[in-house]
Amino acid sequence: MEFSRRKYLQGSVAGLVGAGAGTALPASGMTTKVSNNKGCFYLTELLGEPRPAGAIVAPAGAPPAGAPPAGNAPGGPGRGNMAGGPPPPNNDLTICKQVGLNWVIANGGCRGRKEDYVANCAKQVEAYKAVGFQVAGVEGHPVPFENIKLGTEGRDQEIENTKWAIEALSKNGINMICYNFMAGLGWTRTNQAVKERGGALTSEFDLEAAKAQGLTRAGEVSEEKMWQNIEHFIKEVMPVADKFKVKMALHPDDPPISPLRGIARIVVSKKNYERIMAIYPSPYNGITFCQANFVLMKEDIYSLAKEWCERKKIFFVHYRDVQGDTKHFHETFHDNGPTDMIRILEVYSKAGFVGPIRPDHAPALAGEAQNGRASGYTIGGKVLAFGYMKGIMDAAGLKHV
């Protein structure tokens, strides 16, 4: 049977009506029709650790402390990591629970001395548990990571801390880390006040505007240097990930263009991903499939998702869409971009993907923008996205918990 977007949107409303009814996690998943698909989605959102009552928190959707200025958007894979930066307020946690989420991607974790990582992670896991969430993984870097990516002084200590963090996360039941290798810059946008549907604000990237910003403080970094850096990192860290059975899910460079402001980017194609996974072949060396970036790479995302899911190399999915190409694009809502968002969910499920999925980079709805800018992490657009995703999943019989 074929389904239109209209029918799925109707299903999304139905999905939200009963969203908070119970937190049981049946192995078969929550769907409204029987499916023989092997896959199961763990619906998640990237959220900071719950704060005690009365704690001072950032406004909804605000970037973490120390986030880069406009032109290098806050958030994403390099957004506040386990080492610091204020998380979203508890209100976002409450809203996510109200729309039916039981899983969270932690935006925080390994603080303090490395000898204290296990205990500090345990406290965070318990804090999430107290408000009804299980931790499906970590996004960002569990410890400071920039010297690793640039190959600068302090790299060896950061690698050692990463090894301790992997062990600490594993001992607390967290077996997935979404990390990136975007040196000097996180995910980058040049304008965060572009109008989308109904005047919602979203972000865009323009290559010429990025060039006009000049070099970063890191100066020029060659492609050869970046390959040396990632090879060293993987050979050092992957044996530890193997030992503790922690999936290292590499996020693509965003945007997937090289160089960017003088810094080479290497996680920009299927070919390069295959090269990276071949550095240390392992069932724990894999991918965060941030699907809009693969669209910008001009990959066939449907066949690629099928192949990598069947090979069990996709550990985490970022469900998002963009309009344009690597020279100029903007973020769309989850229901109005060019990608067939129904088909891609079916591809993941039928190919056997079992793991966390979250909607990413939603436009800011009325009243959500901070200082007239869209961070991509305000909750209103995510509520629409979760309803849309659940409507598709339920209508098509795609298992989810």
Order of alpha helices (4+ residues) and beta strands (2+ residues): alpha-beta-beta-alpha-beta-alpha-beta-alpha-alpha-beta-beta-beta-alpha-alpha-beta-alpha-beta-alpha-alpha-beta-beta-beta-alpha-beta-alpha
